[in-house]
Structure formats: C-alpha cells, structure tokens
Amino acid sequence: MVIFVLGSKIAASSTLPLLETVQLIELAEVFERMDALFTLLLFLGLIIKMVAFFNGP
C-alpha cells in the first residue's frame, strides 16, 4: 500500500514510509497534520503491548 501512495523510489529510501503516507492525508482542509495523532496511537499501542507482555502468564 505504501508503494502505491509514495512510489517505489521514495518508499525504498524512506526510514518511516508509513508516517510519510499519513502526512499526506487531508480531510476537509481541517485535519491536515495527522502525523502527531498517528505517532501518539503507535506509542499507545506499544505501551498496551508491553503491559500485556509483562502481566501475562
């Protein structure tokens, strides 16, 4: 999916191609900078996974 949005050259040379794809999203010219929200969701998911791992059986 990332290759279709960014192209093969940019997707291959990018460190975080999914983050660059999220930066291209524009919704009704109001929500343009969604990369901060996406990064927050990634960290929140990481914290949930770590808590589940350490509290698991």
Biotite code that builds the C-alpha atoms (Angstrom):
import biotite.structure as struc

atoms = struc.array([
    struc.Atom([0.000, 0.000, 0.000], chain_id="A", res_id=1, res_name="MET", atom_name="CA", element="C"),
    struc.Atom([2.816, 2.401, 0.832], chain_id="A", res_id=2, res_name="VAL", atom_name="CA", element="C"),
    struc.Atom([4.432, 1.838, -2.567], chain_id="A", res_id=3, res_name="ILE", atom_name="CA", element="C"),
    struc.Atom([1.190, 2.783, -4.332], chain_id="A", res_id=4, res_name="PHE", atom_name="CA", element="C"),
    struc.Atom([0.919, 6.053, -2.399], chain_id="A", res_id=5, res_name="VAL", atom_name="CA", element="C"),
    struc.Atom([4.549, 7.200, -2.285], chain_id="A", res_id=6, res_name="LEU", atom_name="CA", element="C"),
    struc.Atom([6.078, 5.459, -5.260], chain_id="A", res_id=7, res_name="GLY", atom_name="CA", element="C"),
    struc.Atom([8.841, 2.898, -5.275], chain_id="A", res_id=8, res_name="SER", atom_name="CA", element="C"),
    struc.Atom([11.811, 5.310, -5.025], chain_id="A", res_id=9, res_name="LYS", atom_name="CA", element="C"),
    struc.Atom([10.517, 7.240, -2.017], chain_id="A", res_id=10, res_name="ILE", atom_name="CA", element="C"),
    struc.Atom([9.225, 4.118, -0.230], chain_id="A", res_id=11, res_name="ALA", atom_name="CA", element="C"),
    struc.Atom([12.601, 2.413, -0.637], chain_id="A", res_id=12, res_name="ALA", atom_name="CA", element="C"),
    struc.Atom([14.644, 5.368, 0.615], chain_id="A", res_id=13, res_name="SER", atom_name="CA", element="C"),
    struc.Atom([12.347, 6.435, 3.441], chain_id="A", res_id=14, res_name="SER", atom_name="CA", element="C"),
    struc.Atom([13.057, 5.496, 7.036], chain_id="A", res_id=15, res_name="THR", atom_name="CA", element="C"),
    struc.Atom([9.381, 5.582, 8.078], chain_id="A", res_id=16, res_name="LEU", atom_name="CA", element="C"),
    struc.Atom([7.276, 5.241, 4.922], chain_id="A", res_id=17, res_name="PRO", atom_name="CA", element="C"),
    struc.Atom([4.016, 4.713, 6.831], chain_id="A", res_id=18, res_name="LEU", atom_name="CA", element="C"),
    struc.Atom([4.492, 8.018, 8.669], chain_id="A", res_id=19, res_name="LEU", atom_name="CA", element="C"),
    struc.Atom([5.131, 9.817, 5.384], chain_id="A", res_id=20, res_name="GLU", atom_name="CA", element="C"),
    struc.Atom([1.931, 8.304, 3.997], chain_id="A", res_id=21, res_name="THR", atom_name="CA", element="C"),
    struc.Atom([-0.043, 9.577, 6.991], chain_id="A", res_id=22, res_name="VAL", atom_name="CA", element="C"),
    struc.Atom([1.410, 13.061, 6.452], chain_id="A", res_id=23, res_name="GLN", atom_name="CA", element="C"),
    struc.Atom([-0.217, 13.142, 3.004], chain_id="A", res_id=24, res_name="LEU", atom_name="CA", element="C"),
    struc.Atom([-3.744, 12.735, 4.408], chain_id="A", res_id=25, res_name="ILE", atom_name="CA", element="C"),
    struc.Atom([-6.007, 15.792, 4.190], chain_id="A", res_id=26, res_name="GLU", atom_name="CA", element="C"),
    struc.Atom([-9.600, 15.714, 5.415], chain_id="A", res_id=27, res_name="LEU", atom_name="CA", element="C"),
    struc.Atom([-11.770, 18.727, 4.552], chain_id="A", res_id=28, res_name="ALA", atom_name="CA", element="C"),
    struc.Atom([-8.783, 21.101, 4.903], chain_id="A", res_id=29, res_name="GLU", atom_name="CA", element="C"),
    struc.Atom([-9.247, 20.942, 8.685], chain_id="A", res_id=30, res_name="VAL", atom_name="CA", element="C"),
    struc.Atom([-7.331, 17.806, 9.620], chain_id="A", res_id=31, res_name="PHE", atom_name="CA", element="C"),
    struc.Atom([-4.052, 18.166, 7.774], chain_id="A", res_id=32, res_name="GLU", atom_name="CA", element="C"),
    struc.Atom([-1.408, 17.329, 10.380], chain_id="A", res_id=33, res_name="ARG", atom_name="CA", element="C"),
    struc.Atom([-2.463, 13.850, 11.442], chain_id="A", res_id=34, res_name="MET", atom_name="CA", element="C"),
    struc.Atom([1.096, 12.575, 11.902], chain_id="A", res_id=35, res_name="ASP", atom_name="CA", element="C"),
    struc.Atom([1.169, 13.642, 15.564], chain_id="A", res_id=36, res_name="ALA", atom_name="CA", element="C"),
    struc.Atom([-2.049, 11.726, 16.246], chain_id="A", res_id=37, res_name="LEU", atom_name="CA", element="C"),
    struc.Atom([-0.733, 8.688, 14.371], chain_id="A", res_id=38, res_name="PHE", atom_name="CA", element="C"),
    struc.Atom([2.523, 8.729, 16.346], chain_id="A", res_id=39, res_name="THR", atom_name="CA", element="C"),
    struc.Atom([0.573, 9.000, 19.604], chain_id="A", res_id=40, res_name="LEU", atom_name="CA", element="C"),
    struc.Atom([-1.522, 5.984, 18.601], chain_id="A", res_id=41, res_name="LEU", atom_name="CA", element="C"),
    struc.Atom([1.614, 3.990, 17.768], chain_id="A", res_id=42, res_name="LEU", atom_name="CA", element="C"),
    struc.Atom([3.124, 4.709, 21.185], chain_id="A", res_id=43, res_name="PHE", atom_name="CA", element="C"),
    struc.Atom([-0.162, 3.940, 22.936], chain_id="A", res_id=44, res_name="LEU", atom_name="CA", element="C"),
    struc.Atom([-0.324, 0.578, 21.166], chain_id="A", res_id=45, res_name="GLY", atom_name="CA", element="C"),
    struc.Atom([3.281, -0.120, 22.146], chain_id="A", res_id=46, res_name="LEU", atom_name="CA", element="C"),
    struc.Atom([2.539, 0.621, 25.799], chain_id="A", res_id=47, res_name="ILE", atom_name="CA", element="C"),
    struc.Atom([-0.510, -1.666, 25.744], chain_id="A", res_id=48, res_name="ILE", atom_name="CA", element="C"),
    struc.Atom([1.552, -4.482, 24.226], chain_id="A", res_id=49, res_name="LYS", atom_name="CA", element="C"),
    struc.Atom([4.298, -4.042, 26.832], chain_id="A", res_id=50, res_name="MET", atom_name="CA", element="C"),
    struc.Atom([1.802, -4.092, 29.716], chain_id="A", res_id=51, res_name="VAL", atom_name="CA", element="C"),
    struc.Atom([0.133, -7.208, 28.312], chain_id="A", res_id=52, res_name="ALA", atom_name="CA", element="C"),
    struc.Atom([3.514, -8.899, 27.878], chain_id="A", res_id=53, res_name="PHE", atom_name="CA", element="C"),
    struc.Atom([4.729, -8.168, 31.403], chain_id="A", res_id=54, res_name="PHE", atom_name="CA", element="C"),
    struc.Atom([1.406, -9.039, 33.062], chain_id="A", res_id=55, res_name="ASN", atom_name="CA", element="C"),
    struc.Atom([0.795, -12.191, 31.050], chain_id="A", res_id=56, res_name="GLY", atom_name="CA", element="C"),
    struc.Atom([1.028, -15.702, 32.493], chain_id="A", res_id=57, res_name="PRO", atom_name="CA", element="C"),
])
